[in-house]
Amino acid sequence: MMMKTTKTLLSRAGEGLATLGAMLATQAAMAGDLAGGPAKNQIDLHPPVTKIAADIQSLHNFMLIICLVIFIAVFGVMFYSIIKHRKSVGHKSANFHESVSVEIAWTIVPFIIVVAMGMAATKTVVAMKDTSNADLTVKTTGMQWKWGYDYLKGEGEGIGFISTLDVAQRNMSDSGKPSGDNYLLKVDNPLVVPVNKKIRIITTANDVIHAFAVPSLGIQQDAIPGFVRDVWFRSEKVGDFYGQCAKLCGKEHSYMPIHVKVLSAEDYTAWVSGKQKEIAAKADDPSKVWTLEALAARGEKVYNANCAVCHRPDGRGAGPIKPLDGAAVVNDADKLKQVMVLLNGQNNGAMPSWKALSNTEIAAVVTFTKNHWSNKTEQIVQPADVVAARK
């Protein structure tokens, strides 16, 4: 009986693996090349759009050739000796203890090879670290699991926003039905920069170690809490270029993409103007008193743009993500408890801090969740309440 049960379980496991394999094969066949991102059956580095990325690719190929030559030489001699001087054709093994000439050779030759490789790499590595005289400086903050961008210097100074995985992409992942060449790479707010300008990226993080990496631009820099590090790039082409967090930063690591949009100088200026007007429109008077209906309507937009990717549009959460529909903190009589969660985060960063949102946005999204789905608290949080809670 036990043997029969075991065979049945193994049979079902085999069928499940076969189904999974067929599904993955179908999805792989449907996927195509993504300009500025991964390509189908890609075996080389991403096509470079910066000089540094091109130098890295050339350096990679140079090192690969050296390693290939060494591999062929070493294994060629080894297999030649094994086949040509084998015992079955009458050869006897030589009996010797040491050879000064051989020892000198196998010390000097590798030393020369390593020095040559180091000299070839030094120029590129030094250039990668030269972040001086940048035209635009952007602070990039990694957080679980999104990126925050703050334009510190240059055209666009003062602009700041959060970039999160597009909600539709997360829904595709949850349903197990991915589609599109930009699957899990589409974001709501890409990092926008001008072409042919030196862009300095300052990286840090507010929870765990992340890494800002965009292969086409030839950049990868760790973002470490409490530390500030930097890297730079100068794109020679306009277009969309994609990357991902390159550190295992937690369970949502795969949902932390990077999208860099490179525009012409004229288009970038127009984007900056539009973004500044958008920010000015959001800079509401924190002393303004809102009605529940107006604040909830504003909060719905904030929720869909920032919260729905984890808590889902229906507020029921997903997996370990706690639901907001019927949540104790949402329905608590002390309305400021939820405000403090948004300001400070909780559960060791599993719920990140949303201090980057404005006072009005936080008040709006809290009011929305307290009066949506099955939550009918009729509580309203005003921007002034958030201002007081920040102190």
Residue, then its C-alpha position, 0 to 999 in steps of 0.5 A: m500500500m505504501m509503495k503504491t502511494t509513493k508511486t502515485l505521489l512520484s507520478r503526480a510530482g512528475e506531472g507537475l514538473a512537466t506542466l511547470g516545464a511546459m509553462l516556462a517553455t511557453q513563456a520563454a518562447m513568447a518573450g522577445d528582446l527588450a530594447g535597453g534590457p534583457a534579450k532572448n537567449q542573451i549570452d553577451l553583456h547588454p549592448p552598451v550606450t555609454k563609453i564606460a559600458a563599452d570599455i567594460q565589454s571590451l575588457h570582459n572580452f580581453m580577459l575572456i580571450i586570455c583565460l581561453v588561451i590559458f585553458i587551451a594551453v594547459f589542458g592541451v599539454m595535459f591531454y597531449s601528455i596523457i595520450k602520447h606518453r601513456k603506459s599502454v604504448g610502452h612509455k615509462s614515467a620520468n623520475f625527477h624531483e625538481s626543476v629550478s627553470v620550471e619553477i622560475a617559469w611558472t612564477i614569472v609567466p603568471f605574474i606577467i599575465v596578472v600585471a597585464m590584466g591589471m594594467a588593462a583594467t586600471k584605466t577603466v576602473v579609475a574612470m568609473k570612480d571619477t564622479s567630478n564635474a557632473d552636470l546632474t546629481v541624483k540621490t538614489t535611495g533604496m528601500q524595501w522594495k522601491w527606489g526614491y529619487d531626489y534631484l540635488k544639483g543641476e537642471g531639475e534640482g528640487i524634484g523628488f519622487i518614488s519609483t515603484l513596480d507597476v501595479a499591473q506587473r505585480n498582478m501578473s506575477d500574482s496570477g502566474k500569467p506574465s506577459g510582455d517583454n518588460y515583465l517585472l521591469k515596468v515602473d510608475n515613475p522612471l528616473v529621467v535624465p538628459v542625453n550626453k550629460k554626466i549624471r552622478i548617482i549618489t546611493t544610500a538606503n534606509d533599511v537594508i543593503h540594495a544595489f543600483a545596477v543598470p547594465s546598458l549604462g555600465i553602472q552598479q553601486d551598492a546602496i548601504p544604510g548610513f553610507v553614501r556612495d556614488v557612481w556616474f554615467r553619460s548616455e550617448k543615446v536616448g531611450d529606455f534602459y532597465g536594471q534591477c536591485a543587484k542585492l538579495c534585499g528581502k522577499e520582494h527583491s524581484y519586484m524592485p526594478i530600475h527604469v532609466k529614461v534618457l531624453s533629448a535636452e529639449d524633451y528633458t527641459a520640458w519634463v522638468s517643467g512639467k514635473q515642477k508644476e506637478i510638485a507645486a500643485k501637490a504642495d498643499d497648505p498643511s493647514k487646509v481643512w478637507t472634507l472626507e469625500a475630497l480627501a478620500a478621493r485624493g487618497e485613492k490615487v495615492y493608494n493606487a500609485n504607492c500601496a496597491v502593488c503590495h496590499r492589492p487594489d482590494g486591500r486584502g494583501a498577498g501572502p505575508i502582506k497584511p490586509l488593510d481591509g478590516a485591519a485592526v490598526v486601520n479601524d482603531a479609534d486612535k487614528l494617529k496609530q496608522v499615521m505613525v506606521l506610514l511615517n516610521g514603517q514597522n516589522n523591521g522594514a517589511m512595511p517601509s517608511w513613507k515619509a517621502l509622501s507629503n503631509t496631505e498625501i499621507a492624510a489622504v491615503v489614511t483617510f481613504t483606507k479608513n473609509h473604504w472596502s469594509n472599513k467604515t470608521e468615518q474618521i478623517v485625518q487632516p494634513a495638520d495631524v500629520v504635521a504634528a505627528r512628524k515632530 
